Amino acid sequence: MPSSRRRRKSPLRRAVALLGALALVITAGVLVWNHVGRSGPPIVQRCIASADAETAAALDPEQAGNAALIAAITTERGLPARALTIALATAMQESKIRNIDYGDRDSLGIFQQRPSQGWGTEEQVQDPHYATNAFYDALVQVDGYQDMEITVAAQEVQRSGFPDAYAQHETLARLFASGLTGYSEASVVCRLGAATEVERAEMPEAVQERLALDLPSLAAEQEEHDGATHLRIDVTPLGGAEPGRSAWAVASWAVMTAELTGVSEVSVAGQQWDRADGANAAWQPVPEDHPAAGDPVGTVRIG
């Protein structure tokens, strides 16, 4: 007759169980400590795009930074949100939206482009800006791509041995594309650990450098308010889209790249994302005494 007493787990078993649970958390993002000096609870760093309470998708900061780059090039080229959906679904299937230095045969980079097939040199296809533009150069040559199924359009460019594989990433791609092109306002948010003092000090230069690469049509004006540095971006030079939608596109880009640039807050259209909120970060109304409270439509303020 089996004993009714529960066996106590050995230290090894407890350690294995803990590691297993930790692995499940890390798959959704990057586990870090929320405050400088490792005080306070840990937080899973991730960026989330949502349509409603039941429909959402997440990327870790590395993936988010690359997705933001692809989105910025989409905006700079004046391409539709559909193009970004196709690009993100493709990048997710090919590399998990990571700039990897390996792949099938000589495939490399975010889109796993092959130098032997005329995509460029090894160095070029591992440059995310070059690779994204190369992908779009091919996509715009596909007649009627905007009306095709996502996986069909992607396959026209990639010529993959798994032509239907892109479809599985369509929901994630649509959610992030809608937010990153400004069609879905306040739908993209990142939950990150606090920026270090060094990151905060270097933030203005880091944002300026990234802006020059991703969105060269725009410039950031530096301002000081109560001892804090803010960058003010007028999005009207982008043209084309309504200033309000362009502003949300740029604001979402700023949030998605915050872990890389040290940004602590982003304000647009009377709404603000505050990195200090950590795991509870969400778009909230701008405080009345905040310098962004009086910003006109088409302005993004980064701090």
PyMOL commands that set and color helices and strands:
alter all, ss='L'
color gray80, all
select helices_A, chain A and resi 11-26+61-76+81-95+115-117+122-125+128-139+145-147+150-158+165-180+197-214+236-238+243-256+258-261+275-280+291-294
alter helices_A, ss='H'
color red, helices_A
select strands_A, chain A and resi 30-33+42-50+56-59+188-191+220-225+228-234+265-268+271-274+284-285+299-302
alter strands_A, ss='S'
color yellow, strands_A
deselect
rebuild
show_as cartoon
